[in-house]
Amino acid sequence: MIVFIIASIMEAVTLLGMSNVFDDNATALHHDFHEVTFWVDSPVIHPYLDAPEVLFIRPDTTAVTTEAFFDGIEDGKAIYKARAYCDQIGNWSWTSGIYEGIFIVESSNLPGKLRIHPEDPYQFAYDNGAWFLHIGDTGYRYVVDTEPEWQAYIDQAVVMGATKIRTWFCQSRSGVEALFTPDREALNLPYWQEIDRRLQYALNQYPHVIFQLIPYGEDSQELMRYAEGDAMSRLVARYAQARFSAFPNVTWCVANDQILLEDGASPDRRGVPTSIIDSIGRDMAAREPWATLLTSHQSRFSGYAFTSAPWSDITTIEDLDQVSGALLLEYREIARKPVVNDEDRYELYRQPEHTPYFFRRLMWASPTSAVVL
């Protein structure tokens, strides 16, 4: 095990004239996240793009490298934070260049991250081993700063029985322009901080509820910019992972309700070439530090194009009237992954064919009815 001697850290910090960036009394909870903060004195050309890396070392000496994220300026210094998902009990350490620290992870009753069930690849389980009952709801605007009823929404969704909430980063109907400053030279930091605050509220109040975060929403133009190499478009997924991947209550979905096109086809409001989603998925999977589950979402009746993609952990479909789960069973034969019918209908716009059923709860829990006995 790598051990950092507190006295030597204090001596180095004193000699360099830096702030005390560690806390030898810091504790965290098993299956929660732990955050470390440090400050950079020297000018940073682009504080978002030039973020430092942080190495977290677990009690069993395995290590995870994650990117820190810029979180503002304080007394002329750039504030950077990094987060660890606390998946082991015991003494942890971290280092980032000249900065080092330690913290202790203690036992808890928290459920932890959502995983593929170790005994059934078609089902989910929390990291603590408890089986996950998938009852999903769509709360697209839960993290949006212009939505005033976000707290009432999540409180009521939990009473209804939801265990998963789909939410995107779009402030407008489908665009992610609010993620950036108007000149697109930086991220709109207060907007990201509000997303952070609302996810932490849900984590503190309802740690069993999983949020499927959709960074690019339905913004096909932003997805195209990503493919063209636009630095700010690519920063969306990168910064989102640095900031939120350690949260135990999140999974990732690249984009929402996309119409997949052939390469070279002109994009429309919800359409992009399949290769773009695949590229973003591969990039996110390669960068993902805490094995957070990843999928994407396509338009109704279009199935799922990434069942064999190594980056895709979940087969996500959008269909109608899957009372018998026939389509789910079909996809179970294609890939040994959980199959989720993430949207059957919205009762406000389309009534169910079989009126005795309350489709939102029935159909979005359908993975639980597709078990082969």
C-alpha positions as CSV (number, residue, x, y, z in Angstrom):
1,M,0.0,0.0,0.0
2,I,1.2,3.5,-0.8
3,V,1.3,5.6,2.3
4,F,1.6,9.4,2.3
5,I,3.4,10.7,5.4
6,I,1.4,13.7,6.7
7,A,4.5,15.4,8.1
8,S,6.3,15.4,4.8
9,I,3.2,16.8,3.0
10,M,2.9,19.6,5.5
11,E,6.6,20.4,5.1
12,A,6.2,20.5,1.3
13,V,3.2,22.7,1.5
14,T,4.9,25.1,3.9
15,L,8.0,25.4,1.8
16,L,6.0,26.0,-1.4
17,G,3.8,28.6,0.4
18,M,0.6,26.8,-0.7
19,S,-2.7,26.3,1.1
20,N,-3.2,23.1,3.2
21,V,-5.0,21.0,0.6
22,F,-5.4,17.8,2.6
23,D,-7.4,16.8,5.7
24,D,-6.0,13.9,7.7
25,N,-9.4,13.8,9.5
26,A,-11.4,13.6,6.3
27,T,-13.9,10.7,6.2
28,A,-16.3,9.5,3.5
29,L,-19.0,6.8,3.3
30,H,-18.8,3.6,1.5
31,H,-20.7,3.8,-1.8
32,D,-20.8,7.6,-1.6
33,F,-18.3,10.0,-3.3
34,H,-15.5,12.0,-1.8
35,E,-14.3,15.4,-3.1
36,V,-10.9,17.0,-2.8
37,T,-10.1,20.6,-3.6
38,F,-6.9,22.4,-4.6
39,W,-5.9,25.7,-6.0
40,V,-3.6,26.6,-8.9
41,D,-1.7,29.9,-8.6
42,S,-0.2,30.2,-12.0
43,P,-2.3,31.6,-14.9
44,V,-4.2,28.9,-16.7
45,I,-4.7,29.5,-20.4
46,H,-8.0,27.6,-20.5
47,P,-9.0,26.4,-17.1
48,Y,-11.5,23.9,-18.5
49,L,-9.4,22.3,-21.2
50,D,-6.2,22.3,-19.2
51,A,-7.5,20.6,-16.1
52,P,-5.0,18.5,-14.1
53,E,-5.4,14.8,-13.5
54,V,-5.7,13.2,-10.0
55,L,-4.7,9.8,-9.0
56,F,-6.8,8.1,-6.4
57,I,-5.3,5.0,-4.7
58,R,-7.7,2.6,-3.0
59,P,-7.0,0.6,0.2
60,D,-6.1,-2.5,-1.9
61,T,-3.5,-0.4,-3.8
62,T,-5.4,-0.3,-7.1
63,A,-5.5,3.2,-8.6
64,V,-7.9,5.3,-10.6
65,T,-6.9,8.3,-12.6
66,T,-9.6,10.9,-13.1
67,E,-9.7,14.5,-14.3
68,A,-10.2,17.4,-12.0
69,F,-12.8,19.9,-13.0
70,F,-12.5,23.7,-12.8
71,D,-15.0,25.2,-10.4
72,G,-14.3,28.9,-10.3
73,I,-11.8,31.5,-9.1
74,E,-11.0,32.4,-5.5
75,D,-8.5,35.1,-4.5
76,G,-7.0,35.0,-7.9
77,K,-6.5,31.3,-7.9
78,A,-8.2,28.7,-10.0
79,I,-10.2,26.2,-8.0
80,Y,-10.0,22.6,-9.0
81,K,-11.9,19.7,-7.6
82,A,-11.8,16.0,-8.1
83,R,-14.1,13.3,-6.9
84,A,-13.7,9.6,-6.1
85,Y,-16.4,7.0,-5.9
86,C,-15.8,5.3,-2.6
87,D,-16.1,1.7,-3.6
88,Q,-13.7,0.3,-0.9
89,I,-13.7,0.7,2.9
90,G,-10.4,1.8,4.4
91,N,-7.6,4.3,3.9
92,W,-7.4,6.1,0.5
93,S,-4.8,8.5,-0.8
94,W,-4.7,10.9,-3.7
95,T,-2.1,12.9,-5.6
96,S,-2.0,15.5,-8.3
97,G,1.4,16.9,-9.1
98,I,2.7,18.6,-5.9
99,Y,-0.6,18.1,-4.1
100,E,-1.4,15.0,-2.0
101,G,-3.9,13.9,0.6
102,I,-5.5,11.1,2.4
103,F,-9.0,10.2,3.6
104,I,-10.8,7.3,5.2
105,V,-13.9,5.5,3.8
106,E,-16.2,4.1,6.5
107,S,-18.9,1.5,6.2
108,S,-22.5,2.7,5.3
109,N,-25.9,1.4,4.3
110,L,-25.9,3.3,1.0
111,P,-26.8,1.2,-2.1
112,G,-24.1,2.6,-4.4
113,K,-23.8,2.7,-8.1
114,L,-26.0,0.8,-10.5
115,R,-24.3,-2.2,-12.0
116,I,-25.1,-5.2,-14.2
117,H,-26.3,-7.9,-11.9
118,P,-23.4,-10.3,-11.3
119,E,-25.6,-13.4,-11.6
120,D,-27.9,-12.2,-14.4
121,P,-26.6,-10.1,-17.2
122,Y,-30.1,-9.0,-18.2
123,Q,-30.8,-7.4,-14.8
124,F,-29.4,-4.6,-12.6
125,A,-28.1,-4.5,-9.0
126,Y,-26.8,-1.8,-6.8
127,D,-23.1,-2.0,-5.7
128,N,-24.2,-3.3,-2.3
129,G,-25.7,-6.3,-3.9
130,A,-29.4,-5.3,-3.7
131,W,-31.5,-6.0,-6.8
132,F,-32.6,-2.9,-8.6
133,L,-36.4,-2.7,-9.5
134,H,-36.4,-0.6,-12.6
135,I,-39.4,1.8,-12.5
136,G,-38.5,4.8,-14.7
137,D,-39.9,8.3,-15.2
138,T,-38.8,11.1,-17.5
139,G,-37.9,14.3,-15.7
140,Y,-36.1,16.1,-18.5
141,R,-36.0,19.4,-16.7
142,Y,-35.0,18.2,-13.2
143,V,-31.5,19.8,-13.4
144,V,-32.4,22.8,-15.5
145,D,-32.0,26.1,-13.6
146,T,-35.2,27.6,-15.0
147,E,-37.3,24.8,-13.6
148,P,-38.7,26.0,-10.2
149,E,-40.6,22.8,-9.3
150,W,-37.6,20.4,-9.4
151,Q,-37.7,19.6,-5.7
152,A,-41.4,18.9,-5.7
153,Y,-41.0,16.8,-8.8
154,I,-38.4,14.4,-7.3
155,D,-40.3,14.2,-4.0
156,Q,-43.4,13.2,-5.8
157,A,-41.7,10.8,-8.2
158,V,-40.3,8.9,-5.3
159,V,-43.7,8.7,-3.7
160,M,-45.0,7.4,-7.1
161,G,-42.4,4.6,-6.9
162,A,-39.8,5.8,-9.5
163,T,-36.3,4.4,-9.1
164,K,-34.8,5.9,-12.3
165,I,-35.2,9.4,-13.7
166,R,-34.2,10.4,-17.2
167,T,-32.9,14.0,-17.3
168,W,-31.0,16.1,-19.8
169,F,-28.8,19.2,-19.7
170,C,-30.9,21.2,-22.2
171,Q,-32.5,24.4,-21.0
172,S,-34.4,24.9,-24.2
173,R,-36.6,22.2,-25.8
174,S,-33.6,20.2,-27.1
175,G,-30.5,22.5,-27.2
176,V,-27.6,22.6,-24.9
177,E,-26.5,26.2,-25.5
178,A,-27.0,27.0,-21.8
179,L,-24.0,24.9,-21.0
180,F,-21.7,27.5,-22.5
181,T,-21.1,31.2,-22.1
182,P,-22.7,33.2,-25.0
183,D,-19.4,33.4,-26.8
184,R,-18.7,29.7,-26.4
185,E,-15.3,30.4,-25.0
186,A,-16.0,28.8,-21.7
187,L,-18.7,26.8,-19.8
188,N,-21.5,28.5,-18.1
189,L,-20.3,27.5,-14.6
190,P,-23.3,28.6,-12.6
191,Y,-25.5,26.4,-14.8
192,W,-23.3,23.3,-14.1
193,Q,-23.2,24.1,-10.4
194,E,-27.0,24.1,-10.3
195,I,-27.0,20.7,-12.0
196,D,-24.6,19.6,-9.3
197,R,-26.7,20.9,-6.5
198,R,-29.9,19.2,-7.7
199,L,-28.2,15.8,-8.2
200,Q,-26.7,16.1,-4.7
201,Y,-30.1,16.9,-3.2
202,A,-31.5,13.7,-4.7
203,L,-28.5,11.7,-3.6
204,N,-28.8,12.9,0.0
205,Q,-32.6,12.5,0.1
206,Y,-33.1,9.4,-2.1
207,P,-29.9,7.5,-2.6
208,H,-31.7,4.6,-4.3
209,V,-32.9,6.7,-7.2
210,I,-30.7,6.6,-10.3
211,F,-30.5,9.5,-12.7
212,Q,-29.8,8.8,-16.3
213,L,-27.9,11.9,-17.4
214,I,-28.2,12.9,-21.1
215,P,-25.5,15.5,-21.7
216,Y,-26.3,16.3,-25.3
217,G,-30.1,16.0,-25.1
218,E,-31.6,16.1,-28.6
219,D,-29.1,18.7,-29.9
220,S,-28.0,17.2,-33.2
221,Q,-26.1,20.4,-34.1
222,E,-23.9,20.0,-31.0
223,L,-23.4,16.4,-31.8
224,M,-22.2,17.3,-35.3
225,R,-19.8,19.9,-33.8
226,Y,-18.4,17.1,-31.7
227,A,-17.7,15.1,-34.8
228,E,-16.0,18.1,-36.4
229,G,-13.6,18.4,-33.5
230,D,-15.1,21.4,-31.8
231,A,-13.3,21.7,-28.5
232,M,-16.3,23.0,-26.5
233,S,-18.6,20.4,-27.8
234,R,-16.2,17.7,-26.8
235,L,-15.7,19.4,-23.4
236,V,-19.4,18.7,-22.6
237,A,-18.9,15.0,-22.1
238,R,-15.4,15.3,-20.7
239,Y,-16.4,17.9,-18.1
240,A,-19.6,16.1,-17.2
241,Q,-17.7,12.9,-16.5
242,A,-15.1,14.7,-14.5
243,R,-17.8,16.4,-12.4
244,F,-20.5,13.7,-12.1
245,S,-19.1,10.2,-12.8
246,A,-18.2,9.7,-9.1
247,F,-21.8,10.2,-8.0
248,P,-23.3,6.9,-7.1
249,N,-26.7,7.9,-8.4
250,V,-25.9,8.5,-12.1
251,T,-25.6,6.6,-15.4
252,W,-24.9,8.1,-18.8
253,C,-26.9,8.3,-22.0
254,V,-25.1,10.0,-24.9
255,A,-28.1,11.6,-26.6
256,N,-31.9,11.3,-26.6
257,D,-34.5,10.3,-29.2
258,Q,-32.0,10.4,-32.1
259,I,-32.8,9.4,-35.7
260,L,-29.7,7.6,-36.9
261,L,-28.5,8.5,-40.4
262,E,-26.0,7.1,-42.9
263,D,-22.6,8.8,-42.9
264,G,-22.7,11.9,-45.1
265,A,-26.4,12.5,-44.6
266,S,-27.5,16.0,-43.6
267,P,-28.5,16.2,-39.9
268,D,-31.9,17.4,-38.9
269,R,-33.2,18.5,-35.5
270,R,-33.0,14.9,-34.1
271,G,-30.9,13.2,-36.7
272,V,-27.1,12.5,-36.8
273,P,-25.0,9.8,-38.4
274,T,-24.7,6.6,-36.4
275,S,-20.9,6.9,-36.4
276,I,-21.1,10.1,-34.3
277,I,-23.0,8.5,-31.4
278,D,-20.6,5.5,-31.6
279,S,-17.6,7.9,-31.5
280,I,-18.9,9.7,-28.5
281,G,-19.8,6.5,-26.7
282,R,-16.3,5.1,-27.3
283,D,-14.7,8.3,-26.1
284,M,-16.8,8.4,-22.9
285,A,-16.2,4.7,-22.2
286,A,-12.4,5.1,-22.6
287,R,-12.4,8.1,-20.2
288,E,-14.9,6.7,-17.7
289,P,-13.0,6.4,-14.3
290,W,-15.7,4.7,-12.1
291,A,-17.3,2.2,-14.6
292,T,-20.5,4.2,-14.7
293,L,-23.0,2.5,-17.0
294,L,-23.4,4.0,-20.5
295,T,-26.0,3.8,-23.3
296,S,-27.7,6.0,-25.9
297,H,-31.4,6.5,-26.9
298,Q,-32.9,6.4,-30.4
299,S,-36.2,7.5,-31.9
300,R,-39.4,5.4,-31.5
301,F,-39.5,2.1,-33.4
302,S,-35.9,2.4,-34.5
303,G,-34.6,-0.2,-32.2
304,Y,-31.0,0.0,-30.9
305,A,-28.0,0.2,-33.1
306,F,-25.2,-0.4,-30.5
307,T,-26.0,-3.8,-29.0
308,S,-22.6,-5.1,-30.0
309,A,-20.7,-1.9,-29.2
310,P,-18.2,-2.5,-26.4
311,W,-19.0,0.9,-24.9
312,S,-22.7,0.2,-24.6
313,D,-23.8,-1.4,-21.3
314,I,-27.6,-1.2,-21.8
315,T,-29.8,-1.9,-24.8
316,T,-32.2,1.0,-24.7
317,I,-35.3,1.0,-26.9
318,E,-38.4,3.2,-27.4
319,D,-41.5,1.4,-28.5
320,L,-45.3,1.0,-27.8
321,D,-47.6,-1.5,-26.2
322,Q,-44.9,-4.0,-25.2
323,V,-47.3,-5.7,-22.8
324,S,-45.8,-9.1,-23.4
325,G,-42.2,-7.8,-23.6
326,A,-41.8,-9.4,-27.0
327,L,-39.3,-6.9,-28.3
328,L,-37.3,-7.1,-25.1
329,L,-37.1,-10.8,-25.4
330,E,-35.9,-10.4,-29.0
331,Y,-33.1,-8.1,-27.9
332,R,-32.1,-10.5,-25.2
333,E,-31.2,-13.0,-27.9
334,I,-28.9,-10.4,-29.6
335,A,-26.8,-9.3,-26.6
336,R,-26.4,-10.4,-23.0
337,K,-27.2,-7.0,-21.6
338,P,-30.2,-5.5,-19.8
339,V,-32.9,-4.3,-22.2
340,V,-34.9,-1.2,-21.2
341,N,-37.9,0.1,-22.9
342,D,-37.2,3.7,-21.8
343,E,-40.3,5.3,-23.3
344,D,-43.6,3.5,-24.1
345,R,-45.8,6.6,-24.2
346,Y,-46.8,9.7,-22.4
347,E,-50.5,9.4,-21.4
348,L,-51.1,13.1,-22.0
349,Y,-50.5,12.6,-25.7
350,R,-51.2,9.0,-26.5
351,Q,-53.6,6.7,-24.6
352,P,-52.7,3.1,-24.2
353,E,-54.2,0.4,-26.4
354,H,-55.1,-1.6,-23.2
355,T,-56.7,1.0,-21.0
356,P,-56.6,-1.1,-17.7
357,Y,-52.8,-0.7,-17.7
358,F,-51.0,2.4,-16.4
359,F,-48.3,2.2,-19.0
360,R,-45.7,4.5,-17.6
361,R,-45.1,2.3,-14.6
362,L,-45.9,-1.0,-16.2
363,M,-43.8,-0.7,-19.4
364,W,-40.8,1.0,-17.9
365,A,-40.6,-1.7,-15.3
366,S,-40.8,-4.3,-18.1
367,P,-37.2,-5.6,-17.9
368,T,-38.4,-7.2,-14.6
369,S,-41.0,-9.2,-16.6
370,A,-38.7,-10.3,-19.3
371,V,-36.8,-12.9,-17.2
372,V,-36.6,-16.3,-18.8
373,L,-37.7,-18.8,-16.1
